[in-house]
Amino acid sequence: MSDATRLPAHLEVTGLIRRVAAAGGFATVIAKGERDGGTILLVSRDSRTNPRLWERMPQLDGTRRWIAGRSQDPENPQEFNDYLTRRATQDRDLWIVELDIPNPERFIGETG
């Protein structure tokens, strides 16, 4: 999906939250960004793994694919939270959405 045909951020986030809830999970907005064009970061949590941060990255063919960019270090969990805070402070258009459901990657793959 090109940027010209990209779904507005608020609709993408709302749809994601509804799909996670319908599957018995919980999703919440940690940081609310620009309504239409904001960048979306996803934090996946599940009781079996440490939280992971997902971000859509541009690819050589012009598409944007979700990449797991960072995982929480069990020895220093605050570092992960500090990173999220810094990102939100640096980019006021940024959305951060937390997904708490087993196998959260299935929802990330459906997004955008």
ChimeraX commands (.cxc) that place a marker at each C-alpha (Angstrom):
marker #1 position 0.00,0.00,0.00 radius 0.5
marker #1 position 1.53,3.31,-1.01 radius 0.5
marker #1 position 1.41,6.39,1.18 radius 0.5
marker #1 position -1.20,7.87,-1.20 radius 0.5
marker #1 position -3.58,4.96,-0.52 radius 0.5
marker #1 position -2.65,4.46,3.11 radius 0.5
marker #1 position -5.47,4.03,5.59 radius 0.5
marker #1 position -5.66,6.96,8.04 radius 0.5
marker #1 position -3.80,6.12,11.25 radius 0.5
marker #1 position -6.82,6.50,13.55 radius 0.5
marker #1 position -8.84,4.02,11.46 radius 0.5
marker #1 position -6.00,1.53,11.34 radius 0.5
marker #1 position -5.53,1.73,15.11 radius 0.5
marker #1 position -9.28,1.44,15.79 radius 0.5
marker #1 position -9.56,-1.62,13.54 radius 0.5
marker #1 position -6.57,-3.26,15.18 radius 0.5
marker #1 position -7.96,-2.69,18.68 radius 0.5
marker #1 position -11.31,-4.19,17.63 radius 0.5
marker #1 position -9.71,-7.28,16.03 radius 0.5
marker #1 position -7.59,-7.94,19.13 radius 0.5
marker #1 position -10.63,-7.52,21.43 radius 0.5
marker #1 position -12.74,-9.84,19.24 radius 0.5
marker #1 position -10.04,-12.50,19.65 radius 0.5
marker #1 position -10.14,-12.18,23.46 radius 0.5
marker #1 position -7.11,-9.94,23.89 radius 0.5
marker #1 position -6.56,-6.38,24.99 radius 0.5
marker #1 position -5.13,-3.47,23.02 radius 0.5
marker #1 position -4.67,0.09,24.15 radius 0.5
marker #1 position -3.27,3.34,22.83 radius 0.5
marker #1 position -0.18,4.41,24.79 radius 0.5
marker #1 position 0.46,7.52,22.69 radius 0.5
marker #1 position -2.05,9.10,20.33 radius 0.5
marker #1 position -0.47,10.64,17.26 radius 0.5
marker #1 position -1.57,12.57,14.21 radius 0.5
marker #1 position -5.06,11.48,13.22 radius 0.5
marker #1 position -4.47,10.71,9.57 radius 0.5
marker #1 position -0.77,10.41,8.80 radius 0.5
marker #1 position 0.87,9.49,12.08 radius 0.5
marker #1 position 3.43,6.72,12.29 radius 0.5
marker #1 position 2.27,3.66,14.23 radius 0.5
marker #1 position 4.48,1.61,16.54 radius 0.5
marker #1 position 3.14,-1.62,18.04 radius 0.5
marker #1 position 4.26,-3.11,21.32 radius 0.5
marker #1 position 3.42,-6.80,21.51 radius 0.5
marker #1 position 3.08,-8.39,24.93 radius 0.5
marker #1 position 2.28,-11.94,25.74 radius 0.5
marker #1 position 2.93,-13.93,28.88 radius 0.5
marker #1 position 5.45,-16.22,27.15 radius 0.5
marker #1 position 7.78,-13.57,25.72 radius 0.5
marker #1 position 9.31,-10.22,26.54 radius 0.5
marker #1 position 7.61,-7.21,24.95 radius 0.5
marker #1 position 8.66,-6.46,21.38 radius 0.5
marker #1 position 8.44,-3.26,19.38 radius 0.5
marker #1 position 7.21,-3.40,15.78 radius 0.5
marker #1 position 7.60,-0.63,13.25 radius 0.5
marker #1 position 6.75,-0.41,9.56 radius 0.5
marker #1 position 9.91,0.19,7.59 radius 0.5
marker #1 position 10.20,1.25,3.94 radius 0.5
marker #1 position 11.43,-1.47,1.60 radius 0.5
marker #1 position 13.37,-1.13,-1.65 radius 0.5
marker #1 position 10.25,-1.94,-3.69 radius 0.5
marker #1 position 8.36,1.00,-2.14 radius 0.5
marker #1 position 6.25,-1.09,0.24 radius 0.5
marker #1 position 6.39,-0.83,4.02 radius 0.5
marker #1 position 6.79,-4.00,6.05 radius 0.5
marker #1 position 6.46,-4.57,9.80 radius 0.5
marker #1 position 9.83,-5.25,11.42 radius 0.5
marker #1 position 10.47,-6.27,15.03 radius 0.5
marker #1 position 12.99,-3.61,15.93 radius 0.5
marker #1 position 13.55,-4.02,19.64 radius 0.5
marker #1 position 12.79,-6.44,22.47 radius 0.5
marker #1 position 12.67,-5.72,26.15 radius 0.5
marker #1 position 15.80,-6.85,27.99 radius 0.5
marker #1 position 14.66,-8.91,31.00 radius 0.5
marker #1 position 17.70,-7.61,32.92 radius 0.5
marker #1 position 16.80,-3.96,32.24 radius 0.5
marker #1 position 13.07,-3.58,31.45 radius 0.5
marker #1 position 13.13,0.17,32.08 radius 0.5
marker #1 position 15.36,0.70,29.04 radius 0.5
marker #1 position 12.52,-0.46,26.75 radius 0.5
marker #1 position 10.03,1.91,28.39 radius 0.5
marker #1 position 12.52,4.78,28.24 radius 0.5
marker #1 position 12.97,4.15,24.51 radius 0.5
marker #1 position 9.20,4.36,23.94 radius 0.5
marker #1 position 9.03,7.59,25.93 radius 0.5
marker #1 position 11.89,9.11,23.89 radius 0.5
marker #1 position 10.27,8.15,20.60 radius 0.5
marker #1 position 6.93,9.69,21.64 radius 0.5
marker #1 position 8.69,12.87,22.80 radius 0.5
marker #1 position 10.67,13.18,19.56 radius 0.5
marker #1 position 7.69,12.57,17.26 radius 0.5
marker #1 position 4.39,14.13,18.35 radius 0.5
marker #1 position 2.66,12.45,15.36 radius 0.5
marker #1 position 3.57,8.99,16.66 radius 0.5
marker #1 position 1.00,6.42,17.77 radius 0.5
marker #1 position 2.10,3.69,20.18 radius 0.5
marker #1 position -0.36,0.82,20.53 radius 0.5
marker #1 position 0.12,-2.05,22.95 radius 0.5
marker #1 position -1.28,-5.49,22.12 radius 0.5
marker #1 position -1.69,-8.00,24.93 radius 0.5
marker #1 position -2.72,-11.29,23.41 radius 0.5
marker #1 position -1.09,-14.67,22.70 radius 0.5
marker #1 position 0.65,-14.76,19.32 radius 0.5
marker #1 position 0.29,-11.01,18.68 radius 0.5
marker #1 position 2.23,-11.28,15.41 radius 0.5
marker #1 position -0.90,-12.57,13.68 radius 0.5
marker #1 position -2.49,-9.12,14.15 radius 0.5
marker #1 position 0.63,-7.24,13.15 radius 0.5
marker #1 position 0.73,-9.14,9.88 radius 0.5
marker #1 position -2.86,-8.08,9.12 radius 0.5
marker #1 position -2.23,-4.40,9.80 radius 0.5
marker #1 position -1.83,-2.09,6.83 radius 0.5
marker link #1:1,2 radius 0.2
marker link #1:2,3 radius 0.2
marker link #1:3,4 radius 0.2
marker link #1:4,5 radius 0.2
marker link #1:5,6 radius 0.2
marker link #1:6,7 radius 0.2
marker link #1:7,8 radius 0.2
marker link #1:8,9 radius 0.2
marker link #1:9,10 radius 0.2
marker link #1:10,11 radius 0.2
marker link #1:11,12 radius 0.2
marker link #1:12,13 radius 0.2
marker link #1:13,14 radius 0.2
marker link #1:14,15 radius 0.2
marker link #1:15,16 radius 0.2
marker link #1:16,17 radius 0.2
marker link #1:17,18 radius 0.2
marker link #1:18,19 radius 0.2
marker link #1:19,20 radius 0.2
marker link #1:20,21 radius 0.2
marker link #1:21,22 radius 0.2
marker link #1:22,23 radius 0.2
marker link #1:23,24 radius 0.2
marker link #1:24,25 radius 0.2
marker link #1:25,26 radius 0.2
marker link #1:26,27 radius 0.2
marker link #1:27,28 radius 0.2
marker link #1:28,29 radius 0.2
marker link #1:29,30 radius 0.2
marker link #1:30,31 radius 0.2
marker link #1:31,32 radius 0.2
marker link #1:32,33 radius 0.2
marker link #1:33,34 radius 0.2
marker link #1:34,35 radius 0.2
marker link #1:35,36 radius 0.2
marker link #1:36,37 radius 0.2
marker link #1:37,38 radius 0.2
marker link #1:38,39 radius 0.2
marker link #1:39,40 radius 0.2
marker link #1:40,41 radius 0.2
marker link #1:41,42 radius 0.2
marker link #1:42,43 radius 0.2
marker link #1:43,44 radius 0.2
marker link #1:44,45 radius 0.2
marker link #1:45,46 radius 0.2
marker link #1:46,47 radius 0.2
marker link #1:47,48 radius 0.2
marker link #1:48,49 radius 0.2
marker link #1:49,50 radius 0.2
marker link #1:50,51 radius 0.2
marker link #1:51,52 radius 0.2
marker link #1:52,53 radius 0.2
marker link #1:53,54 radius 0.2
marker link #1:54,55 radius 0.2
marker link #1:55,56 radius 0.2
marker link #1:56,57 radius 0.2
marker link #1:57,58 radius 0.2
marker link #1:58,59 radius 0.2
marker link #1:59,60 radius 0.2
marker link #1:60,61 radius 0.2
marker link #1:61,62 radius 0.2
marker link #1:62,63 radius 0.2
marker link #1:63,64 radius 0.2
marker link #1:64,65 radius 0.2
marker link #1:65,66 radius 0.2
marker link #1:66,67 radius 0.2
marker link #1:67,68 radius 0.2
marker link #1:68,69 radius 0.2
marker link #1:69,70 radius 0.2
marker link #1:70,71 radius 0.2
marker link #1:71,72 radius 0.2
marker link #1:72,73 radius 0.2
marker link #1:73,74 radius 0.2
marker link #1:74,75 radius 0.2
marker link #1:75,76 radius 0.2
marker link #1:76,77 radius 0.2
marker link #1:77,78 radius 0.2
marker link #1:78,79 radius 0.2
marker link #1:79,80 radius 0.2
marker link #1:80,81 radius 0.2
marker link #1:81,82 radius 0.2
marker link #1:82,83 radius 0.2
marker link #1:83,84 radius 0.2
marker link #1:84,85 radius 0.2
marker link #1:85,86 radius 0.2
marker link #1:86,87 radius 0.2
marker link #1:87,88 radius 0.2
marker link #1:88,89 radius 0.2
marker link #1:89,90 radius 0.2
marker link #1:90,91 radius 0.2
marker link #1:91,92 radius 0.2
marker link #1:92,93 radius 0.2
marker link #1:93,94 radius 0.2
marker link #1:94,95 radius 0.2
marker link #1:95,96 radius 0.2
marker link #1:96,97 radius 0.2
marker link #1:97,98 radius 0.2
marker link #1:98,99 radius 0.2
marker link #1:99,100 radius 0.2
marker link #1:100,101 radius 0.2
marker link #1:101,102 radius 0.2
marker link #1:102,103 radius 0.2
marker link #1:103,104 radius 0.2
marker link #1:104,105 radius 0.2
marker link #1:105,106 radius 0.2
marker link #1:106,107 radius 0.2
marker link #1:107,108 radius 0.2
marker link #1:108,109 radius 0.2
marker link #1:109,110 radius 0.2
marker link #1:110,111 radius 0.2
marker link #1:111,112 radius 0.2
view
